[in-house]
Amino acid sequence: MLEPDALAALAARYGIGETLTGQVLIVDDDLGNLDVLRAFLDADYVVHEARSAEIALRLLEVERFDVIVCDQRMPGMTGIDMLAEVRERYPDVAGILLTAYTDTPVLVDAINRARVFRHMHKPWEPEDLLGAVAQASAMVQQRRLNGRLLELLAARSDELKLALDELHAAQHKMLHLERLGTIGRLTAGITHDLRNTLGGLTLLESLFEAQGVSPRLMSPLRVGVSATRHLMSTLSTLHQFAAGSLALKAEPLDLSDVLRDALVLAGLEMEQRRSRCVISVEPGLPTVRCDRARVLQVMVNLLRNAMQSTDSPQSIQVEVARTTGGVSIAVQDEGPGVAPEIASRLFDPFESTKGAQGLGMGLYMCRLIMEQHGGSIRSVPPVPPGGGARFVIELPRGPDGQ
């Protein structure tokens, strides 16, 4: 993100005036909360207040605001509903949502529907609120400057191209980091609940084994325990990404060895679903330098996605091959394929190929891990054409790869 001085210099260079109004709108049905918010923001901003979402929307018709700080639970329209409408009408205004609740649907709506700049849990700290409003104002300044620059692009396209690219990249990075921060808070809560569930399942598994319960009855329980552990691992990885604490332990590896481990981990569920893997490995593959545990997570996730694409027994195709810069692994199933309406958002958070049955974090986690390795993951047409989903991951060869 560009610093304020750099933004000012860029605006001056192209004759663009001030893009910020310095006005902040605070929305809460509690008069005491409005007084507290005003007390902290008055020194740096022109503060307007509204005691309902409906009043706030009417104010937006006559005043231009940079940032809206809004409570979630209010009579009538909720904070998320209001911020979603604001985003439709005034896309250059940033929203900050305050709530005392940590419901998963609220956080998901805040991320996906209202696209809030920041979600803050009550009670908030004054310095956190001031920092959030300052960062939101900086993003609004960039967004509005982008718009003004675009208006000049037709006349001065060659000269502005480099500046626009830099602004778009900075804005995309900042929005991604804010979204990832909200996801980190969400995954922390879900992981805590899942840990308790996993503890109960593991205890039940041990009791059943001690009592000699038949393998036929044990198999579904083991699949459930394995699936819960896999989900916990996915959420834990996402939380570490959000906290900036995920460090790769890279080492030279043969990806076909990692694939064998993934097949072992996914084998119980594959047997339960009466499916099989058909594996093709090109001989003489180069080594790649990667974190074994993280790449294993990606492979297990792709295999599980393939298995869960249909309730019918199927043959899953897995192909390991040399590429120009390293090694690729393709996983193809016999399910219905990727729906066109989600194809462009497939690797975004909360976008699931399984509809209501999926949390929509698995492929997003795969994307983050691959990008951190300097690799990639993508959805490609099946081979041969005609059905099923096909995902390909690529990792660059290590410095000693032949």
Contacts in CASP RR format, 6 or more apart in sequence:
PFRMAT RR
TARGET T0000
AUTHOR 0000-0000-0000
METHOD contacts of the structure
MODEL  1
MLEPDALAALAARYGIGETLTGQVLIVDDDLGNLDVLRAFLDADYVVHEA
RSAEIALRLLEVERFDVIVCDQRMPGMTGIDMLAEVRERYPDVAGILLTA
YTDTPVLVDAINRARVFRHMHKPWEPEDLLGAVAQASAMVQQRRLNGRLL
ELLAARSDELKLALDELHAAQHKMLHLERLGTIGRLTAGITHDLRNTLGG
LTLLESLFEAQGVSPRLMSPLRVGVSATRHLMSTLSTLHQFAAGSLALKA
EPLDLSDVLRDALVLAGLEMEQRRSRCVISVEPGLPTVRCDRARVLQVMV
NLLRNAMQSTDSPQSIQVEVARTTGGVSIAVQDEGPGVAPEIASRLFDPF
ESTKGAQGLGMGLYMCRLIMEQHGGSIRSVPPVPPGGGARFVIELPRGPD
GQ
1 138 0 8 1.000
1 139 0 8 1.000
1 142 0 8 1.000
1 170 0 8 1.000
1 171 0 8 1.000
1 173 0 8 1.000
1 174 0 8 1.000
2 10 0 8 1.000
2 142 0 8 1.000
2 166 0 8 1.000
2 167 0 8 1.000
2 170 0 8 1.000
4 138 0 8 1.000
4 141 0 8 1.000
7 138 0 8 1.000
7 141 0 8 1.000
7 142 0 8 1.000
7 145 0 8 1.000
10 16 0 8 1.000
10 145 0 8 1.000
10 163 0 8 1.000
11 17 0 8 1.000
11 18 0 8 1.000
11 19 0 8 1.000
11 145 0 8 1.000
11 148 0 8 1.000
14 148 0 8 1.000
14 149 0 8 1.000
14 152 0 8 1.000
14 156 0 8 1.000
14 160 0 8 1.000
16 145 0 8 1.000
16 148 0 8 1.000
16 149 0 8 1.000
19 140 0 8 1.000
19 141 0 8 1.000
19 144 0 8 1.000
19 145 0 8 1.000
19 148 0 8 1.000
20 66 0 8 1.000
20 137 0 8 1.000
20 140 0 8 1.000
20 141 0 8 1.000
20 144 0 8 1.000
21 46 0 8 1.000
21 64 0 8 1.000
21 65 0 8 1.000
21 66 0 8 1.000
22 45 0 8 1.000
22 46 0 8 1.000
22 66 0 8 1.000
22 137 0 8 1.000
23 45 0 8 1.000
23 46 0 8 1.000
23 47 0 8 1.000
23 48 0 8 1.000
23 63 0 8 1.000
23 64 0 8 1.000
23 65 0 8 1.000
23 66 0 8 1.000
24 41 0 8 1.000
24 45 0 8 1.000
24 46 0 8 1.000
24 47 0 8 1.000
24 48 0 8 1.000
24 65 0 8 1.000
24 66 0 8 1.000
24 67 0 8 1.000
24 68 0 8 1.000
24 69 0 8 1.000
24 133 0 8 1.000
25 47 0 8 1.000
25 48 0 8 1.000
25 49 0 8 1.000
25 50 0 8 1.000
25 56 0 8 1.000
25 59 0 8 1.000
25 60 0 8 1.000
25 63 0 8 1.000
25 65 0 8 1.000
25 67 0 8 1.000
25 68 0 8 1.000
25 69 0 8 1.000
26 34 0 8 1.000
26 37 0 8 1.000
26 38 0 8 1.000
26 41 0 8 1.000
26 47 0 8 1.000
26 48 0 8 1.000
26 49 0 8 1.000
26 50 0 8 1.000
26 68 0 8 1.000
26 69 0 8 1.000
26 70 0 8 1.000
27 49 0 8 1.000
27 50 0 8 1.000
27 51 0 8 1.000
27 52 0 8 1.000
27 53 0 8 1.000
27 55 0 8 1.000
27 56 0 8 1.000
27 68 0 8 1.000
27 69 0 8 1.000
27 70 0 8 1.000
27 71 0 8 1.000
27 74 0 8 1.000
27 79 0 8 1.000
27 82 0 8 1.000
28 34 0 8 1.000
28 37 0 8 1.000
28 49 0 8 1.000
28 51 0 8 1.000
28 70 0 8 1.000
28 71 0 8 1.000
28 74 0 8 1.000
28 98 0 8 1.000
29 51 0 8 1.000
29 52 0 8 1.000
29 71 0 8 1.000
29 74 0 8 1.000
29 75 0 8 1.000
30 71 0 8 1.000
31 51 0 8 1.000
33 71 0 8 1.000
34 49 0 8 1.000
34 51 0 8 1.000
37 47 0 8 1.000
37 49 0 8 1.000
37 69 0 8 1.000
37 129 0 8 1.000
38 47 0 8 1.000
38 49 0 8 1.000
40 126 0 8 1.000
40 129 0 8 1.000
40 130 0 8 1.000
41 47 0 8 1.000
41 69 0 8 1.000
41 129 0 8 1.000
41 130 0 8 1.000
41 133 0 8 1.000
44 130 0 8 1.000
44 133 0 8 1.000
44 134 0 8 1.000
45 67 0 8 1.000
45 133 0 8 1.000
48 59 0 8 1.000
48 63 0 8 1.000
48 65 0 8 1.000
50 56 0 8 1.000
50 59 0 8 1.000
52 74 0 8 1.000
52 75 0 8 1.000
52 76 0 8 1.000
52 77 0 8 1.000
53 70 0 8 1.000
53 74 0 8 1.000
53 76 0 8 1.000
53 77 0 8 1.000
53 78 0 8 1.000
53 79 0 8 1.000
53 81 0 8 1.000
53 82 0 8 1.000
54 76 0 8 1.000
54 77 0 8 1.000
56 68 0 8 1.000
56 70 0 8 1.000
56 82 0 8 1.000
57 82 0 8 1.000
57 85 0 8 1.000
57 86 0 8 1.000
59 65 0 8 1.000
60 86 0 8 1.000
60 89 0 8 1.000
60 90 0 8 1.000
60 93 0 8 1.000
65 90 0 8 1.000
65 93 0 8 1.000
66 93 0 8 1.000
66 94 0 8 1.000
66 136 0 8 1.000
66 137 0 8 1.000
66 140 0 8 1.000
66 141 0 8 1.000
67 93 0 8 1.000
67 94 0 8 1.000
67 95 0 8 1.000
67 96 0 8 1.000
67 117 0 8 1.000
67 133 0 8 1.000
67 136 0 8 1.000
67 137 0 8 1.000
67 140 0 8 1.000
68 83 0 8 1.000
68 86 0 8 1.000
68 93 0 8 1.000
68 94 0 8 1.000
68 95 0 8 1.000
68 96 0 8 1.000
69 95 0 8 1.000
69 96 0 8 1.000
69 98 0 8 1.000
69 129 0 8 1.000
69 133 0 8 1.000
70 79 0 8 1.000
70 82 0 8 1.000
70 83 0 8 1.000
70 95 0 8 1.000
70 96 0 8 1.000
70 97 0 8 1.000
70 98 0 8 1.000
71 79 0 8 1.000
71 98 0 8 1.000
71 99 0 8 1.000
72 78 0 8 1.000
72 79 0 8 1.000
72 80 0 8 1.000
72 97 0 8 1.000
72 98 0 8 1.000
72 99 0 8 1.000
72 101 0 8 1.000
72 106 0 8 1.000
73 79 0 8 1.000
73 99 0 8 1.000
73 100 0 8 1.000
73 101 0 8 1.000
79 97 0 8 1.000
79 114 0 8 1.000
80 97 0 8 1.000
80 106 0 8 1.000
80 109 0 8 1.000
80 110 0 8 1.000
80 113 0 8 1.000
80 114 0 8 1.000
80 116 0 8 1.000
81 114 0 8 1.000
83 95 0 8 1.000
83 97 0 8 1.000
83 110 0 8 1.000
83 114 0 8 1.000
83 115 0 8 1.000
83 116 0 8 1.000
84 109 0 8 1.000
84 113 0 8 1.000
84 114 0 8 1.000
84 115 0 8 1.000
86 93 0 8 1.000
86 95 0 8 1.000
87 93 0 8 1.000
87 114 0 8 1.000
87 115 0 8 1.000
91 143 0 8 1.000
92 140 0 8 1.000
92 143 0 8 1.000
92 144 0 8 1.000
93 140 0 8 1.000
94 117 0 8 1.000
94 136 0 8 1.000
94 137 0 8 1.000
94 139 0 8 1.000
94 140 0 8 1.000
95 114 0 8 1.000
95 116 0 8 1.000
95 117 0 8 1.000
95 118 0 8 1.000
95 136 0 8 1.000
96 116 0 8 1.000
96 117 0 8 1.000
96 118 0 8 1.000
96 119 0 8 1.000
96 120 0 8 1.000
96 129 0 8 1.000
96 132 0 8 1.000
96 133 0 8 1.000
96 136 0 8 1.000
97 110 0 8 1.000
97 114 0 8 1.000
97 116 0 8 1.000
97 118 0 8 1.000
97 119 0 8 1.000
97 120 0 8 1.000
98 120 0 8 1.000
98 122 0 8 1.000
98 124 0 8 1.000
99 106 0 8 1.000
99 119 0 8 1.000
99 120 0 8 1.000
99 121 0 8 1.000
99 122 0 8 1.000
100 121 0 8 1.000
100 122 0 8 1.000
102 121 0 8 1.000
102 185 0 8 1.000
102 189 0 8 1.000
104 186 0 8 1.000
104 190 0 8 1.000
107 119 0 8 1.000
107 182 0 8 1.000
107 185 0 8 1.000
107 186 0 8 1.000
108 186 0 8 1.000
108 350 0 8 1.000
110 116 0 8 1.000
110 119 0 8 1.000
110 182 0 8 1.000
111 119 0 8 1.000
111 179 0 8 1.000
111 182 0 8 1.000
111 183 0 8 1.000
111 349 0 8 1.000
111 350 0 8 1.000
112 350 0 8 1.000
116 182 0 8 1.000
117 132 0 8 1.000
117 135 0 8 1.000
117 136 0 8 1.000
117 139 0 8 1.000
117 178 0 8 1.000
118 132 0 8 1.000
118 135 0 8 1.000
118 136 0 8 1.000
118 178 0 8 1.000
118 182 0 8 1.000
119 182 0 8 1.000
119 185 0 8 1.000
120 128 0 8 1.000
120 129 0 8 1.000
120 132 0 8 1.000
121 185 0 8 1.000
135 174 0 8 1.000
139 171 0 8 1.000
139 174 0 8 1.000
139 175 0 8 1.000
142 167 0 8 1.000
142 170 0 8 1.000
142 171 0 8 1.000
142 174 0 8 1.000
143 171 0 8 1.000
145 167 0 8 1.000
146 164 0 8 1.000
146 167 0 8 1.000
146 168 0 8 1.000
146 171 0 8 1.000
149 160 0 8 1.000
149 163 0 8 1.000
149 164 0 8 1.000
149 167 0 8 1.000
150 164 0 8 1.000
152 160 0 8 1.000
153 160 0 8 1.000
153 164 0 8 1.000
179 349 0 8 1.000
180 241 0 8 1.000
180 242 0 8 1.000
181 242 0 8 1.000
183 238 0 8 1.000
183 242 0 8 1.000
183 349 0 8 1.000
184 238 0 8 1.000
184 239 0 8 1.000
184 241 0 8 1.000
184 242 0 8 1.000
184 243 0 8 1.000
185 242 0 8 1.000
187 235 0 8 1.000
187 236 0 8 1.000
187 238 0 8 1.000
187 239 0 8 1.000
187 242 0 8 1.000
187 361 0 8 1.000
188 239 0 8 1.000
190 235 0 8 1.000
191 232 0 8 1.000
191 235 0 8 1.000
191 236 0 8 1.000
191 239 0 8 1.000
194 228 0 8 1.000
194 231 0 8 1.000
194 232 0 8 1.000
194 235 0 8 1.000
195 232 0 8 1.000
197 228 0 8 1.000
198 225 0 8 1.000
198 228 0 8 1.000
198 229 0 8 1.000
198 232 0 8 1.000
201 221 0 8 1.000
201 224 0 8 1.000
201 225 0 8 1.000
201 228 0 8 1.000
202 225 0 8 1.000
204 221 0 8 1.000
205 218 0 8 1.000
205 221 0 8 1.000
205 222 0 8 1.000
205 225 0 8 1.000
208 217 0 8 1.000
208 218 0 8 1.000
208 221 0 8 1.000
209 218 0 8 1.000
219 268 0 8 1.000
219 271 0 8 1.000
219 272 0 8 1.000
220 272 0 8 1.000
222 268 0 8 1.000
223 268 0 8 1.000
223 269 0 8 1.000
223 272 0 8 1.000
226 265 0 8 1.000
226 268 0 8 1.000
226 269 0 8 1.000
227 269 0 8 1.000
227 304 0 8 1.000
230 265 0 8 1.000
230 300 0 8 1.000
230 301 0 8 1.000
230 304 0 8 1.000
231 359 0 8 1.000
233 297 0 8 1.000
234 297 0 8 1.000
234 301 0 8 1.000
234 361 0 8 1.000
234 362 0 8 1.000
234 365 0 8 1.000
235 361 0 8 1.000
237 246 0 8 1.000
237 294 0 8 1.000
237 297 0 8 1.000
237 365 0 8 1.000
237 368 0 8 1.000
237 369 0 8 1.000
238 361 0 8 1.000
238 364 0 8 1.000
238 365 0 8 1.000
238 368 0 8 1.000
240 246 0 8 1.000
241 365 0 8 1.000
241 368 0 8 1.000
246 372 0 8 1.000
248 290 0 8 1.000
248 291 0 8 1.000
248 294 0 8 1.000
248 372 0 8 1.000
248 373 0 8 1.000
249 291 0 8 1.000
249 292 0 8 1.000
249 293 0 8 1.000
250 289 0 8 1.000
250 290 0 8 1.000
250 291 0 8 1.000
250 373 0 8 1.000
251 289 0 8 1.000
251 290 0 8 1.000
251 291 0 8 1.000
251 292 0 8 1.000
252 287 0 8 1.000
252 288 0 8 1.000
252 289 0 8 1.000
252 398 0 8 1.000
252 400 0 8 1.000
252 401 0 8 1.000
253 287 0 8 1.000
253 288 0 8 1.000
253 289 0 8 1.000
253 290 0 8 1.000
253 292 0 8 1.000
253 295 0 8 1.000
254 285 0 8 1.000
254 287 0 8 1.000
255 285 0 8 1.000
255 288 0 8 1.000
255 295 0 8 1.000
255 320 0 8 1.000
255 327 0 8 1.000
255 329 0 8 1.000
255 395 0 8 1.000
256 281 0 8 1.000
256 285 0 8 1.000
256 320 0 8 1.000
258 292 0 8 1.000
258 295 0 8 1.000
258 296 0 8 1.000
258 299 0 8 1.000
259 279 0 8 1.000
259 281 0 8 1.000
259 299 0 8 1.000
259 318 0 8 1.000
259 320 0 8 1.000
259 329 0 8 1.000
261 296 0 8 1.000
262 296 0 8 1.000
262 299 0 8 1.000
262 300 0 8 1.000
262 303 0 8 1.000
263 270 0 8 1.000
263 277 0 8 1.000
263 279 0 8 1.000
263 303 0 8 1.000
265 296 0 8 1.000
265 300 0 8 1.000
266 300 0 8 1.000
266 303 0 8 1.000
266 304 0 8 1.000
266 307 0 8 1.000
269 304 0 8 1.000
269 307 0 8 1.000
270 276 0 8 1.000
270 277 0 8 1.000
270 303 0 8 1.000
270 307 0 8 1.000
270 316 0 8 1.000
273 307 0 8 1.000
273 311 0 8 1.000
273 313 0 8 1.000
274 313 0 8 1.000
275 307 0 8 1.000
275 313 0 8 1.000
275 314 0 8 1.000
275 315 0 8 1.000
275 316 0 8 1.000
276 315 0 8 1.000
276 316 0 8 1.000
277 303 0 8 1.000
277 315 0 8 1.000
277 316 0 8 1.000
277 317 0 8 1.000
277 318 0 8 1.000
278 315 0 8 1.000
278 316 0 8 1.000
278 317 0 8 1.000
278 318 0 8 1.000
279 318 0 8 1.000
279 319 0 8 1.000
279 320 0 8 1.000
280 317 0 8 1.000
280 318 0 8 1.000
280 319 0 8 1.000
280 320 0 8 1.000
281 319 0 8 1.000
281 320 0 8 1.000
282 320 0 8 1.000
282 321 0 8 1.000
282 322 0 8 1.000
284 322 0 8 1.000
285 320 0 8 1.000
285 321 0 8 1.000
285 322 0 8 1.000
285 327 0 8 1.000
286 322 0 8 1.000
286 326 0 8 1.000
286 327 0 8 1.000
286 397 0 8 1.000
286 398 0 8 1.000
286 401 0 8 1.000
286 402 0 8 1.000
287 397 0 8 1.000
287 398 0 8 1.000
287 400 0 8 1.000
287 401 0 8 1.000
287 402 0 8 1.000
288 326 0 8 1.000
288 327 0 8 1.000
288 395 0 8 1.000
288 396 0 8 1.000
288 397 0 8 1.000
288 398 0 8 1.000
288 401 0 8 1.000
289 396 0 8 1.000
289 397 0 8 1.000
289 398 0 8 1.000
289 399 0 8 1.000
290 373 0 8 1.000
290 395 0 8 1.000
291 369 0 8 1.000
291 373 0 8 1.000
294 369 0 8 1.000
294 372 0 8 1.000
294 373 0 8 1.000
295 369 0 8 1.000
295 373 0 8 1.000
295 395 0 8 1.000
297 365 0 8 1.000
297 366 0 8 1.000
297 369 0 8 1.000
298 365 0 8 1.000
298 366 0 8 1.000
298 369 0 8 1.000
298 370 0 8 1.000
298 377 0 8 1.000
298 393 0 8 1.000
299 329 0 8 1.000
299 331 0 8 1.000
299 393 0 8 1.000
301 362 0 8 1.000
301 363 0 8 1.000
301 365 0 8 1.000
301 366 0 8 1.000
302 329 0 8 1.000
302 331 0 8 1.000
302 366 0 8 1.000
302 391 0 8 1.000
302 393 0 8 1.000
303 316 0 8 1.000
303 318 0 8 1.000
303 331 0 8 1.000
305 331 0 8 1.000
305 333 0 8 1.000
305 353 0 8 1.000
305 354 0 8 1.000
305 362 0 8 1.000
305 363 0 8 1.000
305 389 0 8 1.000
305 391 0 8 1.000
306 316 0 8 1.000
306 331 0 8 1.000
306 332 0 8 1.000
306 333 0 8 1.000
306 389 0 8 1.000
307 314 0 8 1.000
307 316 0 8 1.000
307 333 0 8 1.000
308 354 0 8 1.000
308 357 0 8 1.000
309 333 0 8 1.000
309 334 0 8 1.000
309 335 0 8 1.000
309 336 0 8 1.000
309 337 0 8 1.000
309 353 0 8 1.000
309 388 0 8 1.000
309 389 0 8 1.000
310 333 0 8 1.000
310 334 0 8 1.000
310 335 0 8 1.000
310 336 0 8 1.000
312 334 0 8 1.000
314 333 0 8 1.000
314 334 0 8 1.000
314 335 0 8 1.000
315 334 0 8 1.000
316 331 0 8 1.000
316 332 0 8 1.000
316 333 0 8 1.000
316 334 0 8 1.000
317 330 0 8 1.000
317 331 0 8 1.000
317 332 0 8 1.000
318 329 0 8 1.000
318 330 0 8 1.000
318 331 0 8 1.000
318 332 0 8 1.000
319 328 0 8 1.000
319 329 0 8 1.000
319 330 0 8 1.000
319 332 0 8 1.000
320 327 0 8 1.000
320 328 0 8 1.000
320 329 0 8 1.000
321 327 0 8 1.000
321 328 0 8 1.000
321 330 0 8 1.000
322 328 0 8 1.000
323 394 0 8 1.000
325 396 0 8 1.000
325 397 0 8 1.000
326 394 0 8 1.000
326 395 0 8 1.000
326 396 0 8 1.000
326 397 0 8 1.000
326 398 0 8 1.000
327 394 0 8 1.000
327 395 0 8 1.000
327 397 0 8 1.000
328 392 0 8 1.000
328 393 0 8 1.000
328 394 0 8 1.000
328 395 0 8 1.000
329 392 0 8 1.000
329 393 0 8 1.000
330 380 0 8 1.000
330 383 0 8 1.000
330 390 0 8 1.000
330 391 0 8 1.000
330 392 0 8 1.000
331 390 0 8 1.000
331 391 0 8 1.000
331 392 0 8 1.000
332 382 0 8 1.000
332 383 0 8 1.000
332 388 0 8 1.000
332 389 0 8 1.000
332 390 0 8 1.000
332 391 0 8 1.000
333 388 0 8 1.000
333 389 0 8 1.000
333 390 0 8 1.000
334 387 0 8 1.000
334 388 0 8 1.000
335 387 0 8 1.000
335 388 0 8 1.000
335 389 0 8 1.000
336 387 0 8 1.000
336 388 0 8 1.000
337 353 0 8 1.000
337 382 0 8 1.000
337 387 0 8 1.000
337 388 0 8 1.000
337 389 0 8 1.000
338 346 0 8 1.000
338 353 0 8 1.000
338 379 0 8 1.000
338 389 0 8 1.000
339 353 0 8 1.000
342 351 0 8 1.000
342 353 0 8 1.000
343 379 0 8 1.000
345 351 0 8 1.000
346 353 0 8 1.000
346 363 0 8 1.000
346 379 0 8 1.000
347 363 0 8 1.000
347 364 0 8 1.000
347 366 0 8 1.000
347 367 0 8 1.000
347 377 0 8 1.000
348 364 0 8 1.000
349 360 0 8 1.000
349 361 0 8 1.000
349 364 0 8 1.000
350 359 0 8 1.000
350 360 0 8 1.000
350 361 0 8 1.000
351 360 0 8 1.000
351 363 0 8 1.000
351 364 0 8 1.000
352 358 0 8 1.000
352 359 0 8 1.000
352 360 0 8 1.000
353 363 0 8 1.000
353 389 0 8 1.000
354 360 0 8 1.000
363 377 0 8 1.000
366 377 0 8 1.000
366 393 0 8 1.000
367 377 0 8 1.000
370 376 0 8 1.000
370 377 0 8 1.000
370 393 0 8 1.000
370 394 0 8 1.000
370 395 0 8 1.000
373 395 0 8 1.000
373 396 0 8 1.000
374 395 0 8 1.000
374 396 0 8 1.000
375 393 0 8 1.000
375 394 0 8 1.000
375 395 0 8 1.000
375 396 0 8 1.000
376 393 0 8 1.000
376 394 0 8 1.000
377 391 0 8 1.000
377 392 0 8 1.000
377 393 0 8 1.000
377 394 0 8 1.000
378 391 0 8 1.000
378 392 0 8 1.000
379 389 0 8 1.000
379 390 0 8 1.000
379 391 0 8 1.000
380 390 0 8 1.000
380 391 0 8 1.000
380 392 0 8 1.000
381 390 0 8 1.000
382 388 0 8 1.000
382 389 0 8 1.000
382 390 0 8 1.000
383 390 0 8 1.000
END
